[in-house]
Amino acid sequence: MIIPSIDLMNKQAVQLIGGKEKVIDAGDPRPIMDRFALAGNVAIIDLDAALGQGSNSDLICELLGKSSCRIGGGIRDIKTATDWLDKGAHKIIIGTAATPELLSQLPQNRTMVALDNVEGEIVVDGWRKKTGESVENRLLELRDLTGGFLITFVEREGRMIGINFDRVKHLQEIAGATKLTVAGGVSTADEIRQLDQMGVDVQVGMALYTNKLNFADAIIAPMKQSGENPQWPTVVVDEYGFTLGLAWSDIQSVREAVEKQVGVYHSRHRGLWIKGKTSGNIQKLLRIELDCDRDTLRFVVKQYGNGFCHTGKRTCWGEDWGLPRLERRLQLLQNCAPEQSITYRLLNDPELLREKILEEANELVEAENQQHIIHEAADVLYFTLVYLIKSGCTLYDVARELDRRALKITRRSVNSKIQGKIE
């Protein structure tokens, strides 16, 4: 599987050859992140922090909200490591400072050890200093203390000259059950496919920035191929995971989907099918996911309009339900609610809305049986949703925030800030 890489220097996305010669200044990393997020996981490397010449931490914090991220560069102590995990990094990449003592203080599944090497010899200080230590020794020393290794072949980095599969296989055998991600030299979809079949991920930068490697081809490279134009069933879900329908994809449709960042599929009757082009029920493509067997895709989309189904329903199995459906109803009512409705009053009377939230919260904590609790919780959620919509926020924003908090390893206090009832 591909892990697109954003290397930061002076708040700009850059690409270096061999860690020294800057050959690409790609500018603002934000639109790059929006695109790379389609792959699901993105590596962000702070080159300034790695070289001890500054930090891009504020910018990285902003990018963290857009995708699942691996953060590396300048992580040399427990405080910095913990801070990044608390801020929402799914994994942190630790280089020189990856000692058994440090790793033992961190959740194993959230760490990766960077093994930057030139011809098998570990290099440090931004790849400028040789250590005399071999990659093999570091693998043996740390493989039971980390969730993965990022092995960068510096002599190939940025040069797009291909990967040494025999070397990767040798290192994989030493790493045992610990996952490998490799970087340096990969520039074709076929290389990504072969490495995925070995159980190895690929971190890619230069080949994507130069367009030598098509990003869509890179994403679907691990998928099983059959015939000249392979097709894959594609499960389409919304941002909450509700299944909207089943479609088909081929290489051309995936390329179009990635290029336009919208829902594009292969129709056996119409050929290339851009969802919503005629109906207006368009989709914003958020992410493309590959199943474990590499024979089915999942498109995660933001669905607009009436829904996915040609019948005008939200899904091909009828309407969805629950909080997402209520949210959409309230969003529609925001500009057209009848003046006599409760929703209209709440949207146009901030003080009333505030009082109702506080009132229902009190009633919830005073409820004494399950049915009463359910009833009062429904009231709290309804009024909260109205407040979110009035404020321009969504349930998805809240869900993302809760997911981010779940990644924190430093637990905050839950001591009450008030006494007695909420008033």
ZISULWO-V712381 format. One record per residue. N is the residue number from 1. PHI is phi in whole degrees, -180 to 180 (none if undefined). Layout:
[[N:PHI] [N:PHI]]
This chain:
[[1:none] [2:-89] [3:-120] [4:-64] [5:-119] [6:-116] [7:-97] [8:-109] [9:-145] [10:54] [11:66] [12:-121] [13:-80] [14:-133] [15:-136] [16:-114] [17:-101] [18:62] [19:75] [20:-125] [21:-90] [22:-79] [23:-113] [24:-137] [25:-114] [26:-87] [27:80] [28:-58] [29:-78] [30:-63] [31:-65] [32:-65] [33:-64] [34:-57] [35:-79] [36:-64] [37:-61] [38:-60] [39:-80] [40:98] [41:-130] [42:-132] [43:-97] [44:-118] [45:-115] [46:-88] [47:-67] [48:-62] [49:-66] [50:-64] [51:-90] [52:69] [53:-125] [54:138] [55:-155] [56:-117] [57:-62] [58:-61] [59:-66] [60:-63] [61:-58] [62:-68] [63:-69] [64:-58] [65:-75] [66:-102] [67:-168] [68:-75] [69:-126] [70:-105] [71:-113] [72:-141] [73:108] [74:78] [75:-90] [76:-125] [77:-149] [78:-65] [79:-65] [80:-63] [81:-62] [82:-65] [83:-59] [84:-68] [85:-65] [86:-67] [87:-79] [88:117] [89:-66] [90:-70] [91:-144] [92:-117] [93:-110] [94:-112] [95:-101] [96:-54] [97:-83] [98:-75] [99:-104] [100:-56] [101:-63] [102:-70] [103:-64] [104:-68] [105:-93] [106:-121] [107:-64] [108:-59] [109:-73] [110:-107] [111:-117] [112:-133] [113:-107] [114:-86] [115:-116] [116:-82] [117:-144] [118:-116] [119:52] [120:90] [121:-103] [122:-63] [123:-122] [124:-133] [125:54] [126:67] [127:70] [128:-95] [129:-128] [130:-82] [131:-110] [132:83] [133:-99] [134:-90] [135:-60] [136:-58] [137:-63] [138:-68] [139:-60] [140:-65] [141:-71] [142:-116] [143:-62] [144:-93] [145:-117] [146:-134] [147:-88] [148:-179] [149:-123] [150:-107] [151:-103] [152:-106] [153:-90] [154:-59] [155:-65] [156:-106] [157:-58] [158:80] [159:-99] [160:54] [161:-105] [162:96] [163:-112] [164:-92] [165:-64] [166:-62] [167:-65] [168:-63] [169:-62] [170:-61] [171:-69] [172:-65] [173:-63] [174:-73] [175:-69] [176:68] [177:-80] [178:-79] [179:-65] [180:-108] [181:-122] [182:-115] [183:-144] [184:113] [185:103] [186:-67] [187:-145] [188:-131] [189:-66] [190:-64] [191:-64] [192:-62] [193:-62] [194:-64] [195:-67] [196:-64] [197:-64] [198:-83] [199:88] [200:-114] [201:-88] [202:-128] [203:-95] [204:-126] [205:-129] [206:-53] [207:-64] [208:-78] [209:-67] [210:-91] [211:65] [212:-66] [213:-113] [214:-67] [215:-63] [216:-63] [217:-61] [218:-66] [219:-64] [220:-95] [221:-52] [222:-71] [223:-66] [224:-64] [225:-108] [226:-147] [227:80] [228:-73] [229:-130] [230:-63] [231:-126] [232:-131] [233:-61] [234:-128] [235:-82] [236:-105] [237:-128] [238:-86] [239:-65] [240:-94] [241:93] [242:-66] [243:-77] [244:-93] [245:175] [246:-120] [247:-133] [248:-128] [249:-130] [250:-131] [251:-59] [252:-63] [253:-67] [254:-67] [255:-59] [256:-65] [257:-62] [258:-70] [259:-64] [260:-94] [261:56] [262:-135] [263:-76] [264:-129] [265:-136] [266:-104] [267:-100] [268:-69] [269:-104] [270:-111] [271:77] [272:-68] [273:-123] [274:-90] [275:-60] [276:88] [277:-61] [278:-104] [279:-85] [280:87] [281:-86] [282:-76] [283:-130] [284:-95] [285:-79] [286:-99] [287:-165] [288:-116] [289:-120] [290:-106] [291:-77] [292:-65] [293:-90] [294:62] [295:-128] [296:-141] [297:-100] [298:-129] [299:-98] [300:-98] [301:-132] [302:-100] [303:-89] [304:-111] [305:78] [306:-69] [307:153] [308:-87] [309:-73] [310:-68] [311:-81] [312:94] [313:-82] [314:-62] [315:-129] [316:-76] [317:-115] [318:101] [319:-78] [320:-84] [321:-151] [322:81] [323:-62] [324:-59] [325:-68] [326:-61] [327:-59] [328:-64] [329:-61] [330:-67] [331:-64] [332:-66] [333:-76] [334:-56] [335:-110] [336:-142] [337:-66] [338:-58] [339:-62] [340:-86] [341:-80] [342:-63] [343:-61] [344:-61] [345:-61] [346:-66] [347:-69] [348:-111] [349:-135] [350:-57] [351:-68] [352:-63] [353:-62] [354:-60] [355:-64] [356:-68] [357:-63] [358:-65] [359:-62] [360:-70] [361:-63] [362:-62] [363:-66] [364:-64] [365:-72] [366:-98] [367:-64] [368:-116] [369:-139] [370:-59] [371:-64] [372:-66] [373:-61] [374:-61] [375:-60] [376:-72] [377:-64] [378:-63] [379:-62] [380:-59] [381:-66] [382:-62] [383:-66] [384:-66] [385:-63] [386:-60] [387:-65] [388:-61] [389:-64] [390:-60] [391:-92] [392:81] [393:-107] [394:-133] [395:-59] [396:-62] [397:-61] [398:-67] [399:-62] [400:-63] [401:-65] [402:-66] [403:-63] [404:-64] [405:-64] [406:-64] [407:-84] [408:-65] [409:-108] [410:-97] [411:-86] [412:-86] [413:-71] [414:-115] [415:-62] [416:-68] [417:-96] [418:-132] [419:-124] [420:76] [421:-73] [422:-76] [423:-131]]
